[in-house]
Amino acid sequence: MLLRNKLHALCSGILMLIALYTHAQTQHSFALSDTAFMLDGKPFQMISGEMHYPRVPREAWRARMKMAKAMGLNTIGTYVFWNLHEPQKGEFDFSGNNDVAEFVKMAQQEGLWVILRPSPYVCAEWEFGGYPYWLQNEKGLVVRSKEEQYLKEYEKYIKEVGKQLAPLQINHGGNILMVQIENEYGSYGSDKEYLQINQKLFKEAGFNGLLYTCDPAPDLVNGHLPGLLPAINGVDDPAKVKKIINENHGGKGPYYIAEWYPAWFDWWGTKHHTVPAEQYSGRLDSVLAAGISINMYMFHGGTTRAFMNGANFKDETPYEPQISSYDYDAPLDEAGNATPKFMAFRSVIEKHLPTGVHLPPVPVAKPAVQIPAIKLTQSASILQNLPIAKTSPKPLTFEDLNQDYGFVLYRTTVKGGISGLLKLQRLRDYAIVMVNGKTIGTLDRRLKQDSLPVTLPAGNVTLDILVENMGRINFGKYLLQNKKGITEKVLFNQKELTGWKMYGLPFKNLNGLKYQPVAYKGTAPVIEKGSFNLNKVADTYLDMRKWGKGLVWVNGHNLGKYWNVGPQQTLYLPAEWLKKGQNEVEVLELLKPEQTLLQTSEKPILDQL
């Protein structure tokens, strides 16, 4: 009996693999008619939702895709993120959570088509708009331009992306329907020759199916390339959509809203953005009734973990670094559960399904638990765990130090016994100032703070300035002014301080830290460590309301940033990264090193300033 069951299971597995292989090899066609997309010669309405592979644990990709199907989506859209795939020049990474090809293949297994957006500029509330930091070290390089160095690096990158993803286009038996070149370029420039170069590079990289551009309505005329389908962002009036696309596409469609916003993102120190479903259900209904294809931005936001958040900065607004939660008030919440918006949109989509087609049931919400308070019993002072220093008469930027993200500690020695004003010229972005190892104040670019009154004790004084990269600008003209750290000089009583040591603290991981088995007694930033045991795993949220500012790692996974200015006060901890038995947690705390107790919650807190 046991042998028969084993043979039955083996045969079932083989049949499933054969079915998947056959599905993958089925040749389909995808084309444009004057009014509609044509899939295998028949009109096809894309009902798509955006979901980014690095913002969701790889172990949860399939579950999120099943939720997409349950809401009625037939397609998902994703950007491809250059800075993840080429973190250092010439070093490519498509492994683990960066395995975008596996993400696309998994979507095909789940019966979903894919819209691919490898721009290489993505915006997306993502660090430097997706550009790798090291582009700024290439002398004379200008992103989003015909400048030679930029095009050379762009070409190398897009060809690597092509190796991964070009074989997965629909015209090669895959499920990628269309590929987007550039990204909202009309909001930035209007050089059609530059767009033609984009098209050429994509084709040379193997993207020989349908290519398209997308732009907000006012910028579409600048950002589309004649001959390619122009898609529109942020408009959902069917008459307007058709009029603008007709005007820019030879009087014809098809009609595609490439980014339809049912909500918005958040940044530190500003209220949580929410929009009730009823404000958008009617608009979705009218768009679908008009036969227009749509991509919801976002269907599922997920989490911008580690140091990958971007920032906005315009002349008329302050620097605005984005929070780690990318909940976005989307139909699927940060943990991947259906919201009222999900159910409302599902009801609308159901009305527009072909006769006899029914949606799968909505998967039940994932369980979430509150874990008993976790005591952090070990501590590692940052000042006692510094790497080898680099020296320079003047402060060096992160880029000068070939460092991408995280923190740099700047140290110099000053003659004491005096008071005065300490000024950091062009601080990027947040600084903790320490005198002889004790914190005396902070400076915050958001608040245009660059100066601090300081009283130095007698004798030779060690001045430490810990600077955090809070996220490079991801949109607008200041993309080209994105260097981090102390980017000019430090003055004390208007006299320049020289003779600096710089300690790079990128915190890609916390390996090699020397922990003490005692609570930390100082005032400088500290990393604290503890463990907790679980009988069963489930989602939870770390409640950081009593803490100050920092980051958290659980079992080696960087969960992202917290900051008591809000609106985000919890960090999402997915069940997929927990295990039965002992789990390890490490907290980098910048402002309240006396904290040692970590609370959890069953629910997120995303709306407390």
NUZATOR-857954 format. One line per field, with one value per residue (C-alpha): residue in one letter; residue number from 1; x, y, z. Coordinates in steps of 0.1 Angstrom, whole numbers, plus 5000, padded with zeros to 4 digits. Layout:
# NUZATOR-857954
resn [A,...]
resi [NUM,...]
c1 [X,...]
c2 [Y,...]
c3 [Z,...]
END
This chain:
# NUZATOR-857954
resn [M,L,L,R,N,K,L,H,A,L,C,S,G,I,L,M,L,I,A,L,Y,T,H,A,Q,T,Q,H,S,F,A,L,S,D,T,A,F,M,L,D,G,K,P,F,Q,M,I,S,G,E,M,H,Y,P,R,V,P,R,E,A,W,R,A,R,M,K,M,A,K,A,M,G,L,N,T,I,G,T,Y,V,F,W,N,L,H,E,P,Q,K,G,E,F,D,F,S,G,N,N,D,V,A,E,F,V,K,M,A,Q,Q,E,G,L,W,V,I,L,R,P,S,P,Y,V,C,A,E,W,E,F,G,G,Y,P,Y,W,L,Q,N,E,K,G,L,V,V,R,S,K,E,E,Q,Y,L,K,E,Y,E,K,Y,I,K,E,V,G,K,Q,L,A,P,L,Q,I,N,H,G,G,N,I,L,M,V,Q,I,E,N,E,Y,G,S,Y,G,S,D,K,E,Y,L,Q,I,N,Q,K,L,F,K,E,A,G,F,N,G,L,L,Y,T,C,D,P,A,P,D,L,V,N,G,H,L,P,G,L,L,P,A,I,N,G,V,D,D,P,A,K,V,K,K,I,I,N,E,N,H,G,G,K,G,P,Y,Y,I,A,E,W,Y,P,A,W,F,D,W,W,G,T,K,H,H,T,V,P,A,E,Q,Y,S,G,R,L,D,S,V,L,A,A,G,I,S,I,N,M,Y,M,F,H,G,G,T,T,R,A,F,M,N,G,A,N,F,K,D,E,T,P,Y,E,P,Q,I,S,S,Y,D,Y,D,A,P,L,D,E,A,G,N,A,T,P,K,F,M,A,F,R,S,V,I,E,K,H,L,P,T,G,V,H,L,P,P,V,P,V,A,K,P,A,V,Q,I,P,A,I,K,L,T,Q,S,A,S,I,L,Q,N,L,P,I,A,K,T,S,P,K,P,L,T,F,E,D,L,N,Q,D,Y,G,F,V,L,Y,R,T,T,V,K,G,G,I,S,G,L,L,K,L,Q,R,L,R,D,Y,A,I,V,M,V,N,G,K,T,I,G,T,L,D,R,R,L,K,Q,D,S,L,P,V,T,L,P,A,G,N,V,T,L,D,I,L,V,E,N,M,G,R,I,N,F,G,K,Y,L,L,Q,N,K,K,G,I,T,E,K,V,L,F,N,Q,K,E,L,T,G,W,K,M,Y,G,L,P,F,K,N,L,N,G,L,K,Y,Q,P,V,A,Y,K,G,T,A,P,V,I,E,K,G,S,F,N,L,N,K,V,A,D,T,Y,L,D,M,R,K,W,G,K,G,L,V,W,V,N,G,H,N,L,G,K,Y,W,N,V,G,P,Q,Q,T,L,Y,L,P,A,E,W,L,K,K,G,Q,N,E,V,E,V,L,E,L,L,K,P,E,Q,T,L,L,Q,T,S,E,K,P,I,L,D,Q,L]
resi [1,2,3,4,5,6,7,8,9,10,11,12,13,14,15,16,17,18,19,20,21,22,23,24,25,26,27,28,29,30,31,32,33,34,35,36,37,38,39,40,41,42,43,44,45,46,47,48,49,50,51,52,53,54,55,56,57,58,59,60,61,62,63,64,65,66,67,68,69,70,71,72,73,74,75,76,77,78,79,80,81,82,83,84,85,86,87,88,89,90,91,92,93,94,95,96,97,98,99,100,101,102,103,104,105,106,107,108,109,110,111,112,113,114,115,116,117,118,119,120,121,122,123,124,125,126,127,128,129,130,131,132,133,134,135,136,137,138,139,140,141,142,143,144,145,146,147,148,149,150,151,152,153,154,155,156,157,158,159,160,161,162,163,164,165,166,167,168,169,170,171,172,173,174,175,176,177,178,179,180,181,182,183,184,185,186,187,188,189,190,191,192,193,194,195,196,197,198,199,200,201,202,203,204,205,206,207,208,209,210,211,212,213,214,215,216,217,218,219,220,221,222,223,224,225,226,227,228,229,230,231,232,233,234,235,236,237,238,239,240,241,242,243,244,245,246,247,248,249,250,251,252,253,254,255,256,257,258,259,260,261,262,263,264,265,266,267,268,269,270,271,272,273,274,275,276,277,278,279,280,281,282,283,284,285,286,287,288,289,290,291,292,293,294,295,296,297,298,299,300,301,302,303,304,305,306,307,308,309,310,311,312,313,314,315,316,317,318,319,320,321,322,323,324,325,326,327,328,329,330,331,332,333,334,335,336,337,338,339,340,341,342,343,344,345,346,347,348,349,350,351,352,353,354,355,356,357,358,359,360,361,362,363,364,365,366,367,368,369,370,371,372,373,374,375,376,377,378,379,380,381,382,383,384,385,386,387,388,389,390,391,392,393,394,395,396,397,398,399,400,401,402,403,404,405,406,407,408,409,410,411,412,413,414,415,416,417,418,419,420,421,422,423,424,425,426,427,428,429,430,431,432,433,434,435,436,437,438,439,440,441,442,443,444,445,446,447,448,449,450,451,452,453,454,455,456,457,458,459,460,461,462,463,464,465,466,467,468,469,470,471,472,473,474,475,476,477,478,479,480,481,482,483,484,485,486,487,488,489,490,491,492,493,494,495,496,497,498,499,500,501,502,503,504,505,506,507,508,509,510,511,512,513,514,515,516,517,518,519,520,521,522,523,524,525,526,527,528,529,530,531,532,533,534,535,536,537,538,539,540,541,542,543,544,545,546,547,548,549,550,551,552,553,554,555,556,557,558,559,560,561,562,563,564,565,566,567,568,569,570,571,572,573,574,575,576,577,578,579,580,581,582,583,584,585,586,587,588,589,590,591,592,593,594,595,596,597,598,599,600,601,602,603,604,605,606,607,608,609]
c1 [5000,5028,5047,5015,5010,5046,5043,5010,5026,5056,5034,5013,5045,5057,5024,5024,5059,5049,5018,5039,5065,5038,5022,5055,5062,5027,5033,5011,5009,5003,4997,4980,4948,4934,4913,4924,4953,4951,4961,4962,4941,4913,4907,4924,4918,4947,4936,4970,4984,5019,5040,5077,5097,5123,5095,5080,5100,5107,5090,5058,5058,5034,5009,5007,5002,4973,4958,4961,4942,4915,4910,4905,4939,4952,4985,5011,5036,5070,5100,5136,5160,5195,5210,5200,5213,5246,5254,5290,5303,5305,5292,5258,5234,5202,5200,5177,5151,5168,5158,5134,5134,5120,5094,5082,5082,5062,5036,5033,5028,5000,4983,4994,5008,5036,5043,5080,5095,5133,5135,5165,5153,5123,5115,5093,5101,5133,5169,5183,5153,5169,5202,5233,5252,5285,5273,5281,5317,5320,5335,5311,5284,5249,5219,5189,5210,5230,5262,5287,5296,5260,5250,5280,5270,5233,5241,5261,5233,5203,5221,5225,5188,5181,5199,5176,5143,5142,5136,5105,5087,5054,5069,5094,5069,5069,5044,5059,5034,5051,5083,5085,5114,5125,5099,5079,5107,5084,5085,5123,5131,5119,5149,5134,5168,5176,5144,5154,5187,5167,5146,5178,5195,5164,5162,5199,5194,5168,5136,5121,5084,5061,5078,5059,5064,5044,5040,5016,4991,5008,5042,5031,5038,5075,5080,5065,5084,5066,5059,5056,5024,5021,5006,4992,4996,4973,4942,4911,4885,4879,4873,4905,4925,4913,4918,4954,4965,4948,4965,4999,4994,4981,4944,4942,4947,4948,4943,4964,4966,5001,4998,4964,4967,4941,4962,4997,5030,5042,5073,5087,5070,5039,5005,4996,4979,4947,4918,4885,4877,4844,4863,4878,4854,4832,4863,4875,4841,4840,4875,4868,4834,4852,4875,4906,4935,4948,4977,4970,5000,5001,4981,5005,5032,5050,5080,5110,5135,5171,5184,5163,5139,5142,5133,5117,5131,5119,5127,5094,5093,5118,5138,5112,5127,5102,5093,5100,5064,5052,5017,5004,4969,4968,4941,4966,4981,5018,5014,4996,4960,4929,4916,4881,4896,4905,4870,4854,4877,4871,4833,4839,4862,4837,4811,4834,4844,4834,4802,4810,4843,4844,4870,4888,4878,4898,4925,4920,4940,4974,4974,4993,5004,5017,5049,5058,5081,5117,5145,5177,5205,5237,5251,5277,5286,5292,5322,5338,5331,5347,5364,5398,5396,5404,5420,5418,5423,5386,5356,5349,5315,5300,5308,5344,5346,5330,5301,5266,5242,5241,5263,5298,5314,5336,5362,5386,5405,5398,5415,5389,5380,5358,5322,5310,5288,5295,5283,5281,5280,5256,5248,5233,5212,5210,5238,5244,5272,5293,5320,5344,5319,5288,5259,5253,5228,5214,5210,5183,5183,5145,5143,5172,5193,5231,5244,5246,5260,5288,5307,5340,5357,5393,5421,5422,5386,5374,5346,5325,5298,5278,5260,5231,5222,5184,5177,5189,5164,5144,5125,5132,5161,5181,5188,5222,5229,5227,5260,5258,5277,5293,5295,5314,5331,5328,5332,5337,5333,5337,5370,5373,5381,5406,5423,5395,5392,5362,5348,5324,5294,5273,5257,5251,5250,5260,5287,5318,5303,5317,5288,5290,5266,5254,5231,5247,5253,5265,5246,5262,5244,5244,5234,5214,5208,5184,5165,5130,5115,5084,5063,5047,5054,5031,5033,5039,5048,5076,5062,5089,5070,5092,5124,5140,5155,5172,5169,5161,5174,5157,5175,5198,5170,5170,5134,5139,5140,5119,5117,5095,5085,5061,5037,5051,5056,5058,5080,5064,5081,5069,5063,5085,5116,5108,5114,5102,5125,5151,5151,5176,5168,5193,5184,5205,5193,5206,5187,5176,5203,5188,5159,5162,5126,5111,5073,5052,5017,4992,4985,5005,5006,5011,4993,5009,5030]
c2 [5000,5024,5016,5022,5056,5066,5056,5075,5106,5103,5099,5129,5150,5139,5147,5182,5189,5177,5200,5230,5223,5220,5252,5269,5257,5267,5293,5324,5356,5391,5421,5455,5462,5496,5493,5463,5441,5408,5376,5346,5367,5375,5408,5407,5431,5433,5436,5439,5448,5459,5438,5440,5409,5424,5439,5404,5375,5350,5323,5343,5351,5323,5331,5367,5356,5333,5364,5383,5356,5356,5394,5388,5399,5382,5400,5413,5442,5445,5468,5454,5471,5479,5486,5451,5433,5452,5465,5471,5478,5445,5424,5409,5392,5374,5351,5346,5375,5390,5360,5379,5352,5327,5353,5355,5317,5313,5338,5316,5285,5304,5313,5350,5371,5397,5433,5439,5473,5471,5508,5510,5540,5529,5558,5534,5552,5532,5543,5565,5555,5521,5533,5518,5543,5537,5554,5587,5577,5574,5608,5628,5602,5617,5594,5595,5610,5602,5607,5580,5566,5562,5544,5521,5510,5509,5486,5462,5460,5456,5428,5409,5415,5403,5370,5364,5376,5379,5341,5345,5368,5356,5353,5328,5307,5327,5349,5384,5403,5437,5454,5491,5512,5541,5552,5584,5600,5628,5641,5645,5652,5651,5638,5614,5603,5592,5572,5556,5545,5529,5510,5499,5487,5467,5450,5442,5427,5403,5421,5417,5416,5445,5476,5505,5538,5552,5588,5610,5628,5662,5647,5619,5640,5644,5608,5586,5573,5573,5538,5524,5522,5552,5542,5567,5571,5586,5592,5570,5590,5567,5596,5614,5582,5574,5610,5614,5580,5586,5620,5603,5570,5578,5581,5546,5524,5500,5519,5511,5528,5517,5531,5535,5548,5535,5550,5565,5560,5575,5594,5600,5626,5628,5612,5578,5581,5562,5564,5546,5519,5535,5565,5541,5513,5533,5545,5509,5499,5526,5519,5481,5488,5509,5480,5498,5477,5487,5481,5490,5507,5491,5458,5447,5471,5449,5463,5483,5465,5473,5506,5505,5534,5565,5601,5630,5665,5695,5732,5739,5710,5696,5664,5635,5601,5573,5548,5511,5499,5501,5491,5518,5513,5488,5460,5436,5448,5446,5411,5399,5398,5410,5444,5459,5475,5440,5428,5459,5457,5419,5426,5451,5428,5399,5420,5421,5385,5365,5344,5311,5324,5324,5337,5313,5317,5343,5326,5331,5357,5346,5342,5368,5365,5386,5372,5377,5406,5399,5409,5420,5408,5415,5448,5459,5496,5510,5529,5496,5478,5501,5487,5500,5537,5556,5590,5623,5660,5666,5644,5619,5610,5575,5575,5585,5555,5532,5526,5523,5524,5525,5548,5564,5575,5607,5613,5640,5654,5690,5712,5716,5740,5762,5766,5774,5765,5732,5734,5705,5719,5699,5671,5640,5631,5625,5629,5620,5641,5627,5643,5618,5590,5607,5618,5656,5661,5652,5670,5662,5672,5670,5699,5718,5714,5717,5734,5726,5747,5726,5730,5711,5699,5708,5689,5670,5661,5632,5645,5617,5624,5593,5600,5580,5578,5581,5573,5589,5610,5589,5615,5648,5670,5663,5627,5640,5655,5624,5619,5609,5617,5650,5662,5695,5704,5708,5742,5749,5786,5792,5775,5744,5711,5688,5655,5631,5593,5577,5543,5527,5509,5496,5469,5445,5420,5420,5393,5398,5422,5417,5416,5420,5399,5430,5460,5490,5519,5546,5572,5565,5543,5506,5472,5450,5413,5388,5356,5342,5307,5298,5267,5277,5304,5331,5367,5394,5431,5445,5474,5501,5529,5530,5530,5559,5553,5524,5491,5455,5421,5388,5356,5377,5393,5431,5441,5478,5511,5524,5560,5573,5604,5580,5574,5539,5525,5488,5466,5437,5403,5377,5341,5329,5343,5327,5292,5268,5269,5297,5329,5357,5394,5424,5460,5490,5519,5554,5575,5555,5530,5523,5504,5466,5453,5445,5442,5428,5433,5413,5443,5470,5506,5528,5559,5574,5606]
c3 [5000,5010,4977,4957,4974,4967,4930,4927,4942,4918,4888,4898,4902,4867,4851,4868,4854,4819,4821,4832,4805,4778,4790,4789,4753,4740,4713,4717,4697,4711,4688,4685,4666,4662,4693,4713,4723,4703,4721,4697,4673,4697,4717,4751,4779,4804,4840,4856,4890,4899,4923,4928,4934,4958,4980,4987,5002,4975,4996,4993,4956,4946,4974,4963,4927,4938,4954,4921,4903,4931,4926,4888,4875,4844,4844,4868,4862,4876,4873,4871,4895,4882,4916,4928,4898,4894,4930,4921,4886,4866,4894,4885,4908,4898,4928,4957,4960,4929,4907,4885,4858,4884,4894,4858,4854,4886,4873,4841,4863,4881,4848,4848,4820,4828,4818,4822,4830,4829,4821,4835,4855,4876,4900,4922,4955,4952,4960,4932,4911,4906,4894,4911,4932,4914,4882,4901,4902,4864,4854,4833,4833,4830,4835,4812,4784,4752,4772,4761,4795,4806,4774,4777,4812,4803,4773,4795,4821,4797,4779,4812,4818,4783,4790,4819,4805,4767,4763,4785,4760,4746,4711,4725,4744,4776,4793,4790,4769,4765,4776,4786,4775,4797,4823,4824,4804,4793,4829,4826,4789,4753,4733,4707,4696,4731,4732,4698,4714,4742,4717,4698,4731,4741,4707,4708,4742,4727,4735,4701,4710,4717,4732,4747,4766,4795,4808,4828,4805,4804,4795,4771,4740,4752,4764,4737,4707,4674,4663,4698,4718,4742,4775,4799,4837,4862,4840,4842,4823,4793,4769,4779,4777,4742,4731,4743,4730,4696,4693,4698,4680,4646,4656,4670,4701,4718,4751,4782,4815,4826,4861,4877,4912,4937,4966,4973,4992,5025,5037,5071,5093,5071,5076,5062,5028,5023,4998,5003,4978,4969,4954,4928,4922,4899,4879,4875,4863,4837,4824,4821,4805,4779,4770,4783,4797,4831,4854,4891,4908,4933,4935,4963,4976,5001,5019,5009,5031,5041,5025,4993,5000,4978,4984,4968,4967,4947,4950,4966,4990,5016,5012,5018,5024,5020,5048,5047,5045,5009,5020,4996,5008,4980,4974,4990,5023,5033,5045,5014,5028,5010,5021,5016,4985,4972,4977,4961,4930,4927,4926,4898,4878,4881,4863,4833,4830,4800,4804,4823,4837,4876,4899,4923,4960,4980,5001,5038,5055,5069,5106,5126,5162,5191,5204,5241,5247,5236,5259,5241,5264,5243,5230,5205,5206,5171,5184,5196,5163,5137,5106,5093,5086,5055,5060,5041,5049,5039,5045,5017,5004,5004,4967,4973,4997,4972,4996,4985,5015,5053,5074,5075,5108,5103,5130,5138,5168,5179,5205,5233,5261,5238,5226,5191,5162,5144,5107,5082,5047,5025,5049,5032,5051,5089,5114,5150,5166,5194,5216,5233,5226,5239,5217,5219,5191,5157,5124,5099,5062,5061,5085,5068,5099,5093,5124,5162,5191,5208,5240,5239,5272,5278,5261,5228,5219,5196,5174,5158,5132,5122,5089,5075,5038,5042,5005,4972,4953,4929,4908,4891,4882,4914,4903,4893,4928,4948,4966,5003,5035,5043,5008,5013,5046,5084,5101,5138,5146,5108,5106,5085,5104,5086,5092,5090,5095,5078,5088,5064,5080,5051,5074,5045,5073,5110,5108,5129,5155,5190,5214,5252,5273,5292,5287,5270,5293,5269,5248,5213,5188,5196,5181,5206,5202,5217,5208,5211,5207,5186,5187,5154,5129,5118,5106,5133,5135,5156,5176,5176,5193,5224,5203,5184,5150,5133,5116,5126,5114,5122,5114,5092,5072,5072,5078,5070,5089,5118,5131,5159,5138,5120,5104,5104,5139,5132,5110,5092,5100,5075,5087,5058,5076,5110,5122,5148,5178,5184,5163,5165,5164,5162,5165,5154,5176,5170,5195,5225,5233,5267,5251,5256,5253,5219,5217,5189,5176,5155,5134,5117,5129,5098,5108,5140,5138]
END
